[in-house]
Amino acid sequence: MSDCIFCRIVEGTIESKKVYEDERCLAFDDANPQAPVHALVIPKRHVPSLKDFQDHDIECLGTLLQICRTVAKLKGISESGYRVVTNIGATAGQTVFHVHFHVLGGRRFRWPPG
């Protein structure tokens, strides 16, 4: 999907600072970080939102969460703690409609987040 910024990052037409990559997924540093560590984990296949995954996509979802763990380890926040967030729909704050998980850490977070 050529108008999707994340698809263009996957294609390599937009540069990113990659943290992790395999045949199905990509993780890269967020261009507008909200914490000292802020990476995004995405599937290479375009899926607009978490709600658009199908029942047969459960393995992909598990892989995305495992990669969130891997990114936390690579970024050195695995032991100190980190937050994994996904927004579903514009009302929840989703601005890029390609499913993505934010891996945030390196500072103390408050609750509730919004």
DALIN-V429623 format. One record per residue. NEAR is the number of other C-alpha atoms within 12 Angstrom. Layout:
NEAR + NEAR
//
This chain:
17 + 15 + 15 + 22 + 26 + 36 + 29 + 20 + 33 + 32 + 19 + 16 + 14 + 18 + 17 + 25 + 19 + 25 + 27 + 30 + 25 + 17 + 14 + 20 + 34 + 37 + 39 + 36 + 31 + 27 + 21 + 15 + 17 + 21 + 21 + 21 + 33 + 33 + 43 + 43 + 43 + 47 + 38 + 29 + 25 + 29 + 25 + 28 + 27 + 27 + 18 + 18 + 21 + 13 + 11 + 10 + 17 + 14 + 15 + 25 + 28 + 16 + 23 + 35 + 28 + 22 + 34 + 40 + 31 + 25 + 37 + 34 + 23 + 22 + 29 + 20 + 27 + 21 + 14 + 17 + 20 + 30 + 31 + 29 + 27 + 31 + 23 + 23 + 19 + 13 + 9 + 14 + 14 + 20 + 19 + 25 + 27 + 35 + 36 + 41 + 38 + 35 + 42 + 36 + 31 + 23 + 16 + 17 + 18 + 9 + 7 + 5 + 10 + 10
//
